[in-house]
Amino acid sequence: MSADDLMNLSVNTLAGEPTTIAHATGSGPVLAVNVASKCGLTPQYTALEQLAKDYAARGLTVVGFPCNQFMGQEPGTAEEIAEFCSATYGVTFPMMEKIEVNGKGRHPIYGVLTEKADDAGEAGDVQWNFEKFLIGADGAVLRRFRPTTTPDDPAVIEALEAALG
């Protein structure tokens, strides 16, 4: 699958509206993150929102993909997820519908993303909530950061800066 194909795969927004990554984000790089409301890593929403605000003017879009595959840590409805993210973390970046990121029901977007190896050379299944994928403006998957790498980690910032030019 080409990089352009990744950007144009169909996905629904959290509100149930059909879209694509390209349509939801514009023409800049994207940081795609599988998120969950009841995870020990959930406070990463704060740093994700800060990245979204700090880099929006330069074209970065953070996109959240709620997923309930890891110990049922995203059990809510779309409305509950939206309310939690807004009320608790002030999330303003685009959120997509709840999807599966691993296994037989894996969303095609994550079929492409999980082909990318992390810095240790490991590709394949998402390990946990808050795994991050940096997608270039051209749709190429540039970097993969495992869940415990925080959004404000120097390696993430360096990769964002490089992707933004």
C-alpha positions as CSV (number, residue, x, y, z in Angstrom):
1,M,0.0,0.0,0.0
2,S,1.3,3.4,-0.9
3,A,1.8,6.3,1.5
4,D,-1.0,8.2,-0.3
5,D,-3.3,5.2,0.2
6,L,-2.7,5.4,4.0
7,M,-3.8,9.0,4.1
8,N,-7.0,8.2,2.1
9,L,-8.2,5.1,4.0
10,S,-11.7,5.5,5.3
11,V,-12.3,6.0,9.0
12,N,-15.1,7.5,11.0
13,T,-14.7,10.4,13.4
14,L,-15.7,9.9,17.0
15,A,-19.0,11.6,16.0
16,G,-19.6,8.9,13.4
17,E,-18.8,11.0,10.3
18,P,-16.8,9.3,7.5
19,T,-13.4,10.9,6.8
20,T,-9.8,10.1,6.0
21,I,-6.6,11.0,7.7
22,A,-5.9,13.4,4.9
23,H,-9.3,15.1,5.2
24,A,-9.2,15.2,9.0
25,T,-5.7,16.6,9.2
26,G,-4.8,18.8,6.3
27,S,-1.5,18.8,4.5
28,G,1.0,18.5,7.4
29,P,2.5,15.6,9.4
30,V,0.3,13.6,11.7
31,L,0.9,12.0,15.1
32,A,-1.5,9.0,15.3
33,V,-2.0,7.6,18.8
34,N,-4.2,4.8,20.0
35,V,-5.7,6.2,23.2
36,A,-7.7,5.0,26.2
37,S,-9.5,6.8,29.1
38,K,-8.8,4.3,31.9
39,C,-5.1,3.5,31.5
40,G,-2.1,4.4,33.6
41,L,-0.8,6.3,30.6
42,T,-4.0,8.3,30.1
43,P,-2.3,11.5,31.5
44,Q,-0.3,11.5,28.2
45,Y,-3.4,13.3,26.8
46,T,-2.0,16.5,28.5
47,A,1.2,16.3,26.5
48,L,-0.6,15.3,23.3
49,E,-2.9,18.3,23.6
50,Q,0.2,20.6,24.2
51,L,1.9,19.2,21.1
52,A,-1.3,19.8,19.1
53,K,-1.4,23.4,20.3
54,D,2.3,24.1,20.0
55,Y,2.7,22.7,16.5
56,A,-0.6,23.4,14.9
57,A,0.6,26.6,13.2
58,R,3.4,24.6,11.6
59,G,1.0,22.0,10.3
60,L,1.1,19.1,12.8
61,T,-2.1,17.3,13.7
62,V,-2.4,14.9,16.5
63,V,-5.1,12.3,15.9
64,G,-6.5,10.0,18.6
65,F,-7.8,6.5,17.9
66,P,-9.6,5.1,20.9
67,C,-9.1,1.4,21.4
68,N,-10.5,-1.0,24.0
69,Q,-8.2,-4.0,23.2
70,F,-5.9,-3.5,26.2
71,M,-7.6,-4.8,29.4
72,G,-10.8,-3.0,28.4
73,Q,-9.3,0.4,29.2
74,E,-11.6,2.3,26.8
75,P,-15.0,0.9,27.6
76,G,-17.0,4.1,26.9
77,T,-19.4,5.1,24.1
78,A,-18.3,7.7,21.6
79,E,-20.2,10.3,23.6
80,E,-18.5,9.2,26.9
81,I,-15.1,9.3,25.3
82,A,-15.6,12.8,23.9
83,E,-16.9,14.1,27.2
84,F,-14.0,12.5,29.1
85,C,-11.4,13.9,26.8
86,S,-12.8,17.4,26.6
87,A,-13.7,17.7,30.3
88,T,-10.7,16.0,31.8
89,Y,-7.9,16.9,29.4
90,G,-9.3,19.7,27.2
91,V,-8.6,17.7,24.1
92,T,-9.2,19.7,20.9
93,F,-7.4,17.5,18.4
94,P,-9.4,15.1,16.1
95,M,-10.6,11.9,17.6
96,M,-11.7,9.0,15.5
97,E,-14.1,6.2,16.3
98,K,-13.1,3.4,18.6
99,I,-11.2,0.8,16.5
100,E,-9.1,-2.3,16.9
101,V,-5.4,-1.8,16.4
102,N,-4.3,-5.5,16.6
103,G,-5.6,-8.9,15.5
104,K,-8.2,-10.0,13.0
105,G,-10.4,-6.9,13.4
106,R,-7.4,-4.5,13.0
107,H,-8.4,-1.3,11.2
108,P,-6.7,-1.0,7.9
109,I,-4.9,2.2,9.0
110,Y,-3.2,0.2,11.8
111,G,-2.5,-2.5,9.3
112,V,-0.2,0.0,7.6
113,L,1.1,1.7,10.7
114,T,2.2,-1.5,12.4
115,E,4.4,-2.4,9.5
116,K,6.7,0.3,10.7
117,A,9.5,-0.8,13.1
118,D,10.3,1.1,16.2
119,D,13.8,2.3,17.0
120,A,14.7,-1.2,18.3
121,G,13.8,-2.6,14.9
122,E,10.5,-4.3,16.0
123,A,7.4,-4.0,13.9
124,G,4.1,-5.7,14.4
125,D,1.4,-5.4,17.0
126,V,0.8,-2.3,19.1
127,Q,2.1,-3.1,22.6
128,W,-0.4,-1.0,24.6
129,N,-2.4,2.2,24.7
130,F,-0.7,5.4,23.7
131,E,1.7,4.0,21.0
132,K,2.6,6.8,18.7
133,F,3.1,6.8,14.9
134,L,4.5,9.9,13.1
135,I,3.2,10.1,9.6
136,G,4.9,12.6,7.2
137,A,2.9,15.1,5.1
138,D,3.4,12.7,2.2
139,G,1.8,9.8,4.1
140,A,5.0,7.9,4.8
141,V,5.2,6.4,8.3
142,L,8.4,8.1,9.6
143,R,8.7,6.9,13.2
144,R,7.1,4.7,15.8
145,F,7.2,5.4,19.5
146,R,6.2,2.8,22.0
147,P,3.6,3.6,24.7
148,T,6.0,4.6,27.5
149,T,7.7,7.2,25.3
150,T,5.9,10.3,26.3
151,P,4.7,12.8,23.7
152,D,7.2,15.4,25.0
153,D,10.1,13.0,25.0
154,P,13.1,14.6,23.2
155,A,13.1,11.9,20.6
156,V,9.5,12.7,19.7
157,I,10.2,16.4,19.6
158,E,13.2,15.9,17.4
159,A,11.2,13.7,15.0
160,L,8.4,16.2,14.9
161,E,10.8,19.0,14.1
162,A,12.4,17.0,11.3
163,A,9.0,16.2,9.8
164,L,7.9,19.8,10.0
165,G,11.1,20.9,8.2
